[in-house]
Amino acid sequence: MASRTVLPALLVAAVLPYVNAATVSGTPAQTFSGIGGSGAWWTIDLFQFPEEVRQNVSSLLFSQAGLGLSSYRYNVGGGGVGVNNPSRAPETFYVSPGQYDFSKDAAGVYFLTEASKHGVSQLTMFANSAPAPLTSGGTSCGSSYVDGSGAAFGTFLADVTQHFRDQGIMINLISPMNEPDNSFSDCGQEGMSVLPWKRAEVVNGLWDALDAHGLTDSVGIIADETSWLLQAVPEYPFWLGQVTDKIAAIAHHTYDYPSDVGYLAYLAVAHGLAPGKQTWQTEVCCTGGNADGSGKSFGANYDPTIVNALLFSNMVFQSLNLAGEPHYDWWTLLSSTIGCDPSQDPACATTPNGNGWNDGIIYYDPNFKTNGNHQLYVKKQFWTYKHFGNFVKPGTQRLPITGSGSNTNMLAVSNSSTIVVLAMNTGESDSSLALNFPQTVCAQPGFRTSATEDFAGVPAATGSGSSYSLSLAALSLTSYIFRMSAC
């Protein structure tokens, strides 16, 4: 991509029409734990790619030169029984109670291992369905949880976790029921419904199994990953209060694309039922809309442009800033639902279309088996998500930004020596932000993603002491870096 021309700092200050002022607090609001995404189900396809491509994918996802993700979600398969799409039918290790075949799911294990090798600190194992023999219909989709099977299902999950930890792959989180509100009866993927009043049994069964392995201090349970916040609110009273002491966090999805008011209302209910427990956003995808986050709705739409990238960045900011959540996971990190033929159309990957889906960050050709096309196609969203993956690291803290010029689309992240300010401009005109810090800082060069730039280097913010001016190009996300010392 061609780099955007960067004007001298004094000229920028002279011509920018909109100047806002804000202040960075010295009091942390929350400590971050992870930024990541899911390995479902692209690993099945990508395992068939050449090793050099697989290694490139691992680097793009897990290295600091790529997204620098600190969270990875491994989908432990239920066996794919009844699933009509082979690329969404992961194999299961389950053979019979206490008996496992760990040669299965080589594809999923490969990329889980890669995440571990790259030092990804949060490794979550999540289940869309229990192994088929444990579901009501003996299938991996369109079935439901069987009363009284919590111990058997929990033992399976705990045994698999112990196996991986014995191999040095330190899974430290388990989600036993991903979207239990949906059995996926169309069988396009695995799914198992769990009625709200049965969910405590699932958590208790897993807790007891982890306890039998001595893992309750090192492996946390997250639940229940309901699809919509609006749906979670009336369902939580049926189970959450019964197992508050046994879950590490309340995990949810945001497929209702909540307004700020709706998000805050959800938080009030969740925190009221489980005081002191964090909420985590662990899956979302698949919307079009505007850069400012408006106009969202679930549906087919492939958009590789900066507009869609900023729309999703708006959703990340909403979770981290407005909701104060410490953890954010995107849905599937790779996808083949590009909606056009990239092997025949050079403009396919860079042009929006209404046939594909905004469910991935990196795309590949769905016809790779027949045409041999193993090229990867990186959406603009990759580069905006890189700002979060590279800088919102586990152990860093959010410093609230206040003042008339502040909004939820800016984030100050600090560690012991550095403050990074991520600021998004969703407007069509350049602007600037006058930002005051709680101490003397020294501006360093930063990075910007815009329509013409992909995490491109930009000059340091202008100013001195504790006062600086940040230039925000139209339709862009910029990360400005400040050393916590005098220049």
ZAROLO-445711 format. One record per residue (C-alpha): x, y, z. Coordinates in pm, whole numbers, plus 50000, padded with zeros to 5 digits. Layout:
<nodes>
<x->X, y->Y, z->Z>;
...
</nodes>
This chain:
<nodes>
<x->50000, y->50000, z->50000>;
<x->50119, y->50354, z->49931>;
<x->50195, y->50557, z->50242>;
<x->49990, y->50862, z->50320>;
<x->50181, y->51187, z->50294>;
<x->50259, y->51318, z->50643>;
<x->50258, y->51697, z->50671>;
<x->50506, y->51876, z->50898>;
<x->50368, y->51904, z->51251>;
<x->50337, y->52284, z->51253>;
<x->50146, y->52284, z->50924>;
<x->49911, y->52014, z->51056>;
<x->49836, y->52225, z->51361>;
<x->49761, y->52520, z->51137>;
<x->49521, y->52350, z->50896>;
<x->49330, y->52099, z->51108>;
<x->48981, y->52242, z->51163>;
<x->48877, y->52034, z->51463>;
<x->49083, y->52047, z->51783>;
<x->48956, y->51859, z->52088>;
<x->49103, y->51851, z->52438>;
<x->49117, y->51563, z->52684>;
<x->49312, y->51439, z->52987>;
<x->49462, y->51098, z->53065>;
<x->49396, y->50984, z->53421>;
<x->49672, y->50852, z->53644>;
<x->49438, y->50600, z->53807>;
<x->49398, y->50268, z->53623>;
<x->49044, y->50150, z->53547>;
<x->49110, y->49784, z->53466>;
<x->49393, y->49543, z->53393>;
<x->49378, y->49373, z->53055>;
<x->49401, y->48996, z->53017>;
<x->49381, y->48919, z->52646>;
<x->49304, y->49015, z->52288>;
<x->49240, y->48725, z->52054>;
<x->49015, y->48514, z->51838>;
<x->48900, y->48165, z->51749>;
<x->49051, y->47869, z->51566>;
<x->48713, y->47737, z->51452>;
<x->48698, y->47595, z->51189>;
<x->48955, y->47719, z->50945>;
<x->49221, y->47494, z->51094>;
<x->49064, y->47196, z->50915>;
<x->49123, y->47363, z->50576>;
<x->49454, y->47533, z->50656>;
<x->49609, y->47208, z->50777>;
<x->49590, y->47100, z->50412>;
<x->49799, y->47399, z->50301>;
<x->50177, y->47381, z->50252>;
<x->50380, y->47402, z->50572>;
<x->50529, y->47738, z->50476>;
<x->50177, y->47884, z->50450>;
<x->50077, y->47732, z->50784>;
<x->50383, y->47887, z->50944>;
<x->50302, y->48221, z->50783>;
<x->49952, y->48203, z->50931>;
<x->50098, y->48132, z->51274>;
<x->50328, y->48432, z->51244>;
<x->50050, y->48659, z->51120>;
<x->49832, y->48566, z->51416>;
<x->50068, y->48516, z->51707>;
<x->50392, y->48709, z->51651>;
<x->50434, y->49076, z->51740>;
<x->50518, y->49137, z->51373>;
<x->50163, y->49017, z->51302>;
<x->49856, y->49064, z->51519>;
<x->50045, y->48974, z->51837>;
<x->49741, y->48800, z->51985>;
<x->49751, y->48709, z->52353>;
<x->49437, y->48491, z->52347>;
<x->49352, y->48189, z->52131>;
<x->49032, y->47984, z->52139>;
<x->49071, y->47616, z->52050>;
<x->48751, y->47437, z->51948>;
<x->48745, y->47090, z->52103>;
<x->48534, y->46887, z->51863>;
<x->48225, y->46683, z->51934>;
<x->48294, y->46454, z->51637>;
<x->48094, y->46632, z->51367>;
<x->47821, y->46367, z->51369>;
<x->47537, y->46495, z->51151>;
<x->47716, y->46815, z->51046>;
<x->47665, y->46868, z->50674>;
<x->47971, y->47087, z->50618>;
<x->48294, y->46883, z->50652>;
<x->48501, y->47197, z->50708>;
<x->48294, y->47265, z->51023>;
<x->48301, y->46912, z->51164>;
<x->48603, y->46878, z->51395>;
<x->48704, y->46532, z->51506>;
<x->48668, y->46437, z->51871>;
<x->48914, y->46268, z->52104>;
<x->48627, y->46092, z->52281>;
<x->48598, y->45716, z->52227>;
<x->48411, y->45604, z->52540>;
<x->48412, y->45706, z->52906>;
<x->48776, y->45750, z->53005>;
<x->48901, y->45636, z->52662>;
<x->49048, y->45883, z->52412>;
<x->49222, y->45888, z->52075>;
<x->49458, y->46183, z->52082>;
<x->49567, y->46125, z->51724>;
<x->49239, y->46288, z->51618>;
<x->49198, y->46655, z->51522>;
<x->49555, y->46695, z->51403>;
<x->49452, y->47020, z->51232>;
<x->49317, y->47187, z->51543>;
<x->49603, y->47061, z->51758>;
<x->49859, y->47195, z->51510>;
<x->49748, y->47557, z->51546>;
<x->49685, y->47524, z->51919>;
<x->50046, y->47408, z->51946>;
<x->50159, y->47703, z->51734>;
<x->49978, y->47945, z->51964>;
<x->50150, y->47784, z->52261>;
<x->50492, y->47796, z->52093>;
<x->50448, y->48168, z->52027>;
<x->50378, y->48231, z->52394>;
<x->50007, y->48310, z->52372>;
<x->49922, y->48339, z->52741>;
<x->49548, y->48270, z->52733>;
<x->49455, y->47939, z->52576>;
<x->49083, y->47867, z->52591>;
<x->48932, y->47532, z->52501>;
<x->48567, y->47575, z->52402>;
<x->48298, y->47325, z->52305>;
<x->48012, y->47386, z->52066>;
<x->47879, y->47041, z->52154>;
<x->47957, y->46757, z->52387>;
<x->48086, y->46442, z->52212>;
<x->47796, y->46302, z->52013>;
<x->47740, y->45995, z->52238>;
<x->47671, y->46234, z->52528>;
<x->47401, y->46443, z->52355>;
<x->47027, y->46378, z->52347>;
<x->47021, y->46275, z->51981>;
<x->47363, y->46113, z->51960>;
<x->47464, y->46387, z->51715>;
<x->47694, y->46690, z->51720>;
<x->47423, y->46930, z->51605>;
<x->47053, y->46974, z->51655>;
<x->47080, y->46797, z->51990>;
<x->47060, y->46908, z->52351>;
<x->47237, y->46851, z->52678>;
<x->47129, y->46535, z->52863>;
<x->47024, y->46578, z->53225>;
<x->47269, y->46413, z->53460>;
<x->47556, y->46401, z->53210>;
<x->47745, y->46691, z->53366>;
<x->47998, y->46460, z->53531>;
<x->48068, y->46266, z->53209>;
<x->48098, y->46580, z->52997>;
<x->48309, y->46757, z->53259>;
<x->48540, y->46456, z->53287>;
<x->48595, y->46458, z->52911>;
<x->48689, y->46827, z->52911>;
<x->48911, y->46798, z->53217>;
<x->49088, y->46485, z->53087>;
<x->49161, y->46654, z->52753>;
<x->49289, y->46962, z->52931>;
<x->49517, y->46751, z->53148>;
<x->49648, y->46575, z->52838>;
<x->49744, y->46902, z->52671>;
<x->49898, y->47044, z->52987>;
<x->50108, y->46728, z->53018>;
<x->50233, y->46808, z->52666>;
<x->50331, y->47159, z->52773>;
<x->50029, y->47325, z->52610>;
<x->49895, y->47511, z->52909>;
<x->49524, y->47548, z->52845>;
<x->49408, y->47776, z->53126>;
<x->49043, y->47843, z->53039>;
<x->48753, y->47616, z->52944>;
<x->48418, y->47720, z->52799>;
<x->48195, y->47410, z->52817>;
<x->47896, y->47547, z->52624>;
<x->47954, y->47793, z->52344>;
<x->47618, y->47953, z->52257>;
<x->47399, y->47710, z->52454>;
<x->47097, y->47907, z->52334>;
<x->47126, y->47744, z->51990>;
<x->47142, y->47376, z->51886>;
<x->47217, y->47475, z->51523>;
<x->46946, y->47241, z->51400>;
<x->47032, y->47317, z->51036>;
<x->47354, y->47125, z->51111>;
<x->47577, y->47369, z->50926>;
<x->47803, y->47346, z->51231>;
<x->47824, y->47174, z->51568>;
<x->47583, y->47292, z->51837>;
<x->47415, y->47168, z->52154>;
<x->47139, y->47352, z->52334>;
<x->47154, y->47375, z->52713>;
<x->46843, y->47515, z->52879>;
<x->46922, y->47798, z->53123>;
<x->46824, y->47599, z->53433>;
<x->47061, y->47316, z->53330>;
<x->47370, y->47532, z->53283>;
<x->47474, y->47526, z->53648>;
<x->47492, y->47146, z->53622>;
<x->47735, y->47177, z->53330>;
<x->47958, y->47416, z->53527>;
<x->47943, y->47204, z->53843>;
<x->48032, y->46887, z->53651>;
<x->48333, y->47053, z->53495>;
<x->48444, y->47207, z->53825>;
<x->48432, y->46871, z->54001>;
<x->48630, y->46707, z->53719>;
<x->48895, y->46980, z->53728>;
<x->48911, y->46946, z->54104>;
<x->48977, y->46573, z->54066>;
<x->49280, y->46666, z->53854>;
<x->49391, y->46936, z->54096>;
<x->49339, y->47200, z->53826>;
<x->49086, y->47440, z->53978>;
<x->49361, y->47687, z->54072>;
<x->49521, y->47687, z->53726>;
<x->49229, y->47637, z->53485>;
<x->48931, y->47871, z->53493>;
<x->48578, y->47813, z->53367>;
<x->48406, y->48081, z->53160>;
<x->48033, y->48068, z->53087>;
<x->47792, y->48077, z->52920>;
<x->47867, y->48257, z->52591>;
<x->47504, y->48333, z->52506>;
<x->47473, y->48491, z->52161>;
<x->47291, y->48813, z->52257>;
<x->47323, y->49034, z->52563>;
<x->46949, y->49090, z->52537>;
<x->46893, y->48717, z->52570>;
<x->47150, y->48667, z->52847>;
<x->46980, y->48912, z->53082>;
<x->46661, y->48707, z->53149>;
<x->46855, y->48376, z->53145>;
<x->47130, y->48457, z->53397>;
<x->46904, y->48434, z->53705>;
<x->46843, y->48064, z->53629>;
<x->47208, y->47964, z->53675>;
<x->47464, y->48235, z->53738>;
<x->47409, y->48283, z->54110>;
<x->47448, y->47909, z->54170>;
<x->47802, y->47890, z->54030>;
<x->47947, y->48239, z->54074>;
<x->48228, y->48099, z->54288>;
<x->48317, y->47841, z->54022>;
<x->48358, y->48061, z->53716>;
<x->48654, y->48282, z->53629>;
<x->48448, y->48524, z->53420>;
<x->48104, y->48576, z->53270>;
<x->48156, y->48524, z->52897>;
<x->47914, y->48665, z->52642>;
<x->47878, y->48732, z->52270>;
<x->47741, y->49051, z->52118>;
<x->47548, y->48942, z->51810>;
<x->47272, y->49186, z->51900>;
<x->47532, y->49464, z->51849>;
<x->47415, y->49648, z->52162>;
<x->47390, y->50022, z->52196>;
<x->47591, y->50182, z->52476>;
<x->47273, y->50200, z->52686>;
<x->47196, y->49835, z->52620>;
<x->47551, y->49728, z->52708>;
<x->47540, y->49917, z->53038>;
<x->47201, y->49766, z->53121>;
<x->47344, y->49418, z->53063>;
<x->47641, y->49493, z->53287>;
<x->47413, y->49609, z->53567>;
<x->47231, y->49274, z->53563>;
<x->47546, y->49061, z->53533>;
<x->47730, y->49243, z->53812>;
<x->47419, y->49245, z->54028>;
<x->47390, y->48866, z->54009>;
<x->47764, y->48800, z->54034>;
<x->47933, y->49084, z->54224>;
<x->48303, y->49110, z->54158>;
<x->48300, y->48893, z->53846>;
<x->48432, y->49037, z->53521>;
<x->48240, y->49012, z->53196>;
<x->48434, y->48915, z->52883>;
<x->48339, y->48959, z->52518>;
<x->48441, y->48632, z->52353>;
<x->48282, y->48627, z->52007>;
<x->48131, y->48854, z->51744>;
<x->48147, y->48899, z->51367>;
<x->47938, y->48940, z->51058>;
<x->47800, y->49288, z->51013>;
<x->47819, y->49577, z->50775>;
<x->47757, y->49935, z->50873>;
<x->47931, y->50267, z->50914>;
<x->48271, y->50362, z->51049>;
<x->48118, y->50518, z->51360>;
<x->47953, y->50187, z->51453>;
<x->47603, y->50273, z->51337>;
<x->47392, y->50064, z->51102>;
<x->47502, y->49723, z->51229>;
<x->47300, y->49409, z->51159>;
<x->47386, y->49042, z->51118>;
<x->47402, y->48922, z->50760>;
<x->47603, y->48842, z->50450>;
<x->47846, y->49116, z->50349>;
<x->48217, y->49104, z->50272>;
<x->48382, y->49441, z->50328>;
<x->48764, y->49462, z->50329>;
<x->48773, y->49842, z->50348>;
<x->48873, y->50086, z->50621>;
<x->48506, y->50163, z->50689>;
<x->48432, y->49809, z->50805>;
<x->48764, y->49789, z->50989>;
<x->48678, y->50099, z->51190>;
<x->48324, y->49972, z->51253>;
<x->48468, y->49664, z->51424>;
<x->48729, y->49873, z->51605>;
<x->48438, y->50075, z->51742>;
<x->48300, y->49753, z->51889>;
<x->48635, y->49671, z->52053>;
<x->48652, y->50019, z->52202>;
<x->48296, y->49980, z->52331>;
<x->48388, y->49663, z->52517>;
<x->48720, y->49784, z->52660>;
<x->48620, y->50144, z->52733>;
<x->48249, y->50166, z->52795>;
<x->48202, y->49820, z->52947>;
<x->48542, y->49817, z->53116>;
<x->48599, y->49458, z->53006>;
<x->48955, y->49324, z->53025>;
<x->48928, y->49065, z->52748>;
<x->48813, y->49070, z->52385>;
<x->48796, y->48787, z->52133>;
<x->48700, y->48809, z->51768>;
<x->48518, y->48514, z->51612>;
<x->48707, y->48316, z->51352>;
<x->49052, y->48447, z->51264>;
<x->49053, y->48300, z->50911>;
<x->48764, y->48246, z->50673>;
<x->48693, y->48120, z->50322>;
<x->48363, y->48309, z->50287>;
<x->48510, y->48578, z->50065>;
<x->48208, y->48571, z->49833>;
<x->48400, y->48586, z->49504>;
<x->48673, y->48398, z->49320>;
<x->49013, y->48546, z->49411>;
<x->49192, y->48314, z->49169>;
<x->49007, y->48471, z->48875>;
<x->48934, y->48826, z->48988>;
<x->49234, y->49036, z->49102>;
<x->48999, y->49285, z->49270>;
<x->48802, y->49018, z->49458>;
<x->48983, y->49045, z->49792>;
<x->48988, y->49425, z->49803>;
<x->48634, y->49500, z->49684>;
<x->48316, y->49471, z->49896>;
<x->48051, y->49224, z->49786>;
<x->47717, y->49107, z->49921>;
<x->47784, y->48735, z->49890>;
<x->48066, y->48689, z->50140>;
<x->48073, y->48734, z->50517>;
<x->48264, y->48960, z->50754>;
<x->48348, y->48664, z->50975>;
<x->48726, y->48654, z->50925>;
<x->49029, y->48879, z->50945>;
<x->49241, y->48680, z->50698>;
<x->49075, y->48503, z->50402>;
<x->49164, y->48214, z->50174>;
<x->49021, y->48068, z->49854>;
<x->48731, y->47828, z->49924>;
<x->48830, y->47636, z->49610>;
<x->49191, y->47579, z->49713>;
<x->49153, y->47202, z->49686>;
<x->49072, y->47217, z->49316>;
<x->49264, y->47520, z->49193>;
<x->49570, y->47498, z->49420>;
<x->49541, y->47861, z->49529>;
<x->49705, y->47887, z->49872>;
<x->49732, y->48265, z->49884>;
<x->49618, y->48453, z->50194>;
<x->49407, y->48769, z->50167>;
<x->49441, y->49018, z->50452>;
<x->49147, y->49248, z->50523>;
<x->49196, y->49606, z->50641>;
<x->49049, y->49484, z->50970>;
<x->49371, y->49286, z->51024>;
<x->49564, y->49611, z->51049>;
<x->49323, y->49786, z->51284>;
<x->49302, y->49478, z->51508>;
<x->49683, y->49475, z->51515>;
<x->49674, y->49801, z->51712>;
<x->49486, y->49621, z->51990>;
<x->49683, y->49295, z->51963>;
<x->50020, y->49471, z->51967>;
<x->49953, y->49713, z->52252>;
<x->49669, y->49583, z->52472>;
<x->49877, y->49312, z->52635>;
<x->49799, y->49105, z->52947>;
<x->49899, y->49304, z->53252>;
<x->49868, y->49643, z->53084>;
<x->49613, y->49881, z->53229>;
<x->49358, y->50123, z->53094>;
<x->49398, y->50486, z->53200>;
<x->49061, y->50660, z->53149>;
<x->49056, y->50959, z->52914>;
<x->48820, y->51237, z->53018>;
<x->48732, y->51587, z->52902>;
<x->48523, y->51751, z->52635>;
<x->48731, y->51602, z->52356>;
<x->48720, y->51245, z->52486>;
<x->48501, y->50967, z->52348>;
<x->48482, y->50591, z->52368>;
<x->48689, y->50555, z->52051>;
<x->49014, y->50640, z->52227>;
<x->49207, y->50428, z->52471>;
<x->49517, y->50490, z->52685>;
<x->49707, y->50169, z->52770>;
<x->49995, y->50174, z->53017>;
<x->50265, y->49944, z->53142>;
<x->50554, y->50023, z->53376>;
<x->50738, y->50241, z->53123>;
<x->50504, y->50337, z->52838>;
<x->50163, y->50482, z->52764>;
<x->50010, y->50403, z->52424>;
<x->49711, y->50608, z->52311>;
<x->49489, y->50444, z->52050>;
<x->49265, y->50706, z->51892>;
<x->49017, y->50660, z->51608>;
<x->48876, y->50924, z->51375>;
<x->48560, y->50799, z->51202>;
<x->48494, y->51128, z->51029>;
<x->48570, y->51232, z->50673>;
<x->48794, y->51523, z->50785>;
<x->49127, y->51529, z->50966>;
<x->49122, y->51642, z->51327>;
<x->49355, y->51671, z->51623>;
<x->49345, y->51595, z->51993>;
<x->49512, y->51808, z->52260>;
<x->49598, y->51554, z->52528>;
<x->49727, y->51617, z->52880>;
<x->49902, y->51345, z->53081>;
<x->49926, y->51300, z->53459>;
<x->50308, y->51320, z->53440>;
<x->50590, y->51423, z->53212>;
<x->50612, y->51196, z->52909>;
<x->50823, y->51180, z->52594>;
<x->50652, y->51122, z->52259>;
<x->50780, y->50843, z->52033>;
<x->50692, y->50759, z->51671>;
<x->50359, y->50579, z->51635>;
<x->50156, y->50378, z->51386>;
<x->49848, y->50450, z->51176>;
<x->49599, y->50247, z->50975>;
<x->49386, y->50434, z->50722>;
<x->49244, y->50377, z->50375>;
<x->49597, y->50402, z->50230>;
<x->49810, y->50287, z->50525>;
<x->49856, y->49952, z->50699>;
<x->50003, y->50005, z->51046>;
<x->50238, y->50259, z->50888>;
<x->50489, y->50452, z->51095>;
<x->50394, y->50813, z->51177>;
<x->50589, y->51090, z->51350>;
<x->50564, y->51134, z->51723>;
<x->50295, y->51359, z->51868>;
<x->50404, y->51722, z->51901>;
<x->50444, y->51892, z->52237>;
<x->50648, y->51861, z->52554>;
<x->50622, y->51788, z->52923>;
<x->50272, y->51662, z->52992>;
<x->50090, y->51830, z->52700>;
<x->50082, y->51699, z->52344>;
<x->49886, y->51734, z->52022>;
<x->49783, y->51419, z->51834>;
<x->49698, y->51438, z->51464>;
<x->49409, y->51213, z->51366>;
<x->49371, y->51157, z->50994>;
<x->49024, y->51108, z->50848>;
<x->48896, y->50750, z->50869>;
<x->49192, y->50618, z->51062>;
<x->49310, y->50445, z->51378>;
<x->49640, y->50575, z->51518>;
<x->49852, y->50449, z->51806>;
<x->50071, y->50718, z->51963>;
<x->50347, y->50599, z->52194>;
<x->50477, y->50791, z->52496>;
<x->50770, y->50700, z->52718>;
<x->50697, y->50773, z->53085>;
<x->51001, y->50994, z->53137>;
<x->51141, y->51325, z->53023>;
<x->51280, y->51344, z->52670>;
</nodes>
